[in-house]
Amino acid sequence: MARTSRSGAPAPAPLPLENERLARRLEEIAVLLEDQRANPFRVRAYRRAAEVVRGLERPVHAILADQGRDGRDGLDALPGIGESLASTIEQLVHTDHLALLDRLRGEAGSDAVFATVPGIGAELARRIGDQLGIESLPELERAAHDGRLATVPGMGPRRVRAVVESLAGRFRRQGRARAPLRPDEPTVAELLDVDAEYRRKAEAGELPRIAPRRFNPGAEVWLPVLHTHRGRRHYTALYSNTARAHELGRTRDWVVIYRDDDHDHRQWTVVTSRAGPLRGKRVVRGREAEQLAG
């Protein structure tokens, strides 16, 4: 199912980012992380990656296109470019979009991202984000392959297949997606601890704040951001700024926790349960059974 322009002709694929523009994106991430008091090592990693990309003799998109020899392994082998940064660079090169950068800018919103995929309109994009708790195109691709996307009302087999084919082409890959990165699954207790740290520091006014661009016509600087670590796991936490959270008046209750490091890229939503045996308690959506069992 090809994407089309207003004239009905197939829309051209986005041009891959050249090295200089890519380096500027990485530098922007470093600046925003620094402004939001993220770990200095992480800030330096993005700055170093920008320097490496800017100094390359070959375009990064050419390295990625050379599947027979280099491919993404060619990025992993560059100094200072680990698995997480290689994944970040690959997504930026092919789509000029990164969920992490959206979050740091205050623009996060999975509905706008998913609606760019043929076969997914605005309402279905919102439903996918709300039900599956995902926000990036790589996460959407994994959900399409592991069966989760098919559980969303409105996502029949033909539409799921169209999403798979569209994303495979967008990321310049053929066939199956990479396996989800889950070698180091955080416990519910750890996620609740991050949630508690975020809410405590947000309430005390100890966190930097950003002005989200969505649902914020007055450009109010209100959304606290936490960057924190648990061992080798890096987390970013923010109050939910989704349409659903605003609709239900839960923007100061729902907390979205993102993991973005060399070992995993995922997200979870922590809310106050309003029904059942966990009523009144903070719960990690989708993992309530673990909390009950514990």
N, C-alpha and C positions, 0 to 999 in steps of 0.2 A: 504494500500500500504506500505509494509514493506521495511525498508532500508536494502540494501544488501551489502555484502563485494565484493571484486574483484573476489572471487571464486564463487559468486552467492548465497552463504549461507546468511541467515539473519545476519546483523551486530548486535553485542551485544549492548544493551542499555548502555549509559555511567553510570559508577558507581557513586553513590551519594558521595558527598564530606564528608569526616570525619570532626569532629569538629575542629581539629588542623589546617587543611588546610583551612577550612572555616574561622577560626579566622584570619589566615594570610591574606586572601583576604580582609577582613574587615579592617585590619590594613593598608594594602596597600592603600585602598581608603582614609583612614584618612590622611596618609602621603601625598598623592597626592593633596587632598583638601587643606591641610595646605600649601603646596608649592605654590598652585595657589591662596592663600589668600582668601579662602572661609570663611564663617562665623565660628568663633571658636566654637560656640555651635554645629554646624553640625559636625565639626571635632571630638569633644568630644563624640558625639553620636555614631559615628562609632567605636571609641576606646572603649567606654563602651560596645557596642554590642560585640566586639571581646572578651573582658574579660568575659562577661556573657556566650558566646558560649563555651569558653575554660574551664569554670568552671562547665559546665553541666555534670551530671552523665550519662545521656542518649544521644546517638547520635541524632543530630537534624533531620536526615532523618528518624529516628524511631518515633520521635514526629510527624512529618508530615505524616507518613504512618498510624498513629493511628487515622484514620478519625472518628471512632466511638466515641472516647473519647476526643482526643486533637485536632489533625489536626493542621491547621494554627492558630486556636484560642489558642493552647498551646504556640505558639511563642508570640502572642500578649500579653499573660498574664505574660511573663517574664519581670523582671525589666529593664526598659530602651528600650524595644523593642516595638515600636509602629507599626502602620499598614504599613508604608512605609518600615521600616527596616525588618519587617516580610516578606514582598513581595520580598525584595532584597535577603534575606537569602534563601527563598524558591527557587528562580530562580537559585542562585548559587549552592545550594545543588543538584538540579536535572540536571543542564546543564553545570555547571562550566563556565558559561558565563554571563556577565552582560554588557549591553550597557553603563551604567554609567562608569564602569571601563575602557571600551574601549575608551571612550571620554577622560577620565583623562589621560590615557596612550598615547593618540594621535593615537589610532588605529581605531577610529570609522569608520564604513562602513557597512551599512545595507546589501549591496549586498553579502558580504561574509557570513553574519549571515543567511540570508534567503536561500542562496544556499545550506545550510546544511539540509534543509527540503526536503524530497522526493517529486519529482514532480516539483521542482523549480530549474531551471538551472541558470547559471550566468547572461544571458541576461534578463530573466524574473525577477530575483531578483533585478537587477538594475531598471527595469521598475516599479516594485512595490514600491521601495523606492522613486523614482522620482515622481510618480503620487500620491501616498498616503501620502508622507511625514512622513513615519514611519520607525523605525530602529530596534526595539526589537522584540523578539519572542512573548511576551505577547501582544504587539500591533498588530502583525500579526494575532494572534489568534482572537482578538476582531474584526479586520477588516474582517476576514473570516466569523464570526457570524453575523455581522451587515450589510453585503451586500457590503461593499466597495471593498473587494478583488475581487468580481465577476465583477466589472467594469473595471478591468485592462485587456487590450487585451492579450489573451492567457490563461486567467484564466477561463476556462469553468467550468460547474457544477461538473464534475467528479474530476477535479483537485482541486477545492476548497474543495470538500468533503475529498479528500485524505489529504490535508493540515490540515483540522480540526481533522481527526482521528490521524494523526501523532503527532500533538501538544498535543492532549488530552493524548496520551500515554506518551509523553515526560515529561509532567508536572504531571504525575501520577493522572490524573483526568479522570472521566468518564462523558460523556454527555456534557452539555453546559458549556460555558466559563463564568467567572465572568462578571458581568455588567461593562461597562466602568466607570471609576471613573471621574465624571464630576459634582461634587456638587458646584464647585466654578470656573466657567468659566471666564477667564480673558477677559477684554474688548480689542477691537482692539487698543484703545488708550494706554492701559497699555503695550501691546506687542510692539507697535511702540516706546514707551518711553524707554523700555529696549533696543530695537534696536539702538535708538539714543545714549543712554548711552554707549553702547558697541562701536559703531563706533567712537564716540568722544574720548573715552579713548584709543582706539586702535590707532587712528591717533596721539594722543599726546604721545604715548609710555608709558602709565601709567599702562598697564596690563602685568601680567606675560605671557610668551610665551612658547609654547611647540613645539616639533619637531614631526609633524605627520608622521606616518610610511607609509601611503599610498601616492603615487605620490610624493615622496620626497626622491629620491635616494641619495642625498647628506646629508641627515639627518639635514637639515637646521632648526634652531629654529625660526620659523616665525609666528606660529599661535597663536594670542592673545586669552586669555580665560578670560571671565568675570563671576564671581559668584555674584549674587545680589538678593535682596529681594524687594517685594512689599507687605507689610502687612505680612500675613502668607505664601505667595507664594514665593518659592525659584526658581530662574532661573539660568541657565547656558547658555551663549551665545558664539558662535564661528562663524567665517567665514566658509562657506560651503567648505568642502574638498572632495566632491563627484566627481565621474567621469564626471557627466554631467556638474558640475560647471567648471571643468578644460576644458572640451571640448568647452564650450561656452565662456571661458575667464571671468567668473563671480566670481572667488574665493574671490575677494575683494569687491563684491557687495552683494552677497547672504549671509544672516546671519541666522543661525539656532539657535532657542531658545528652550531650553529644560526646562520643569518643572518637578521637582523631589522632592516631599515632601510628607507629610502624607496624603494629600488630592487628589493628582492627579499625573499622570505620562504621559506627552504628549509632543509633539514638534510641532513647527511651523517654517515656513521659510518666512523671510521677504526679499523682493527684490525691485528693482526700476522698476516700470512698464514701459514698452516700447511701449505700444499701448493703445488706448481707452481713455475714459474720465479721467483716473487716470495717464495718461502718465507723466513720470518724477517724480512721487511721490512714496514714499515708501509704499508698500502694503503688507498685510499678505496674503499669498497664501491661496485661498479657502474662504476668508472672504471679498473679494472685494465688494460684494453687501452691506455689513454692512457699509463699508467706504463711498460708494456712498450715501446710505440712510442717513448717519450722516451728 
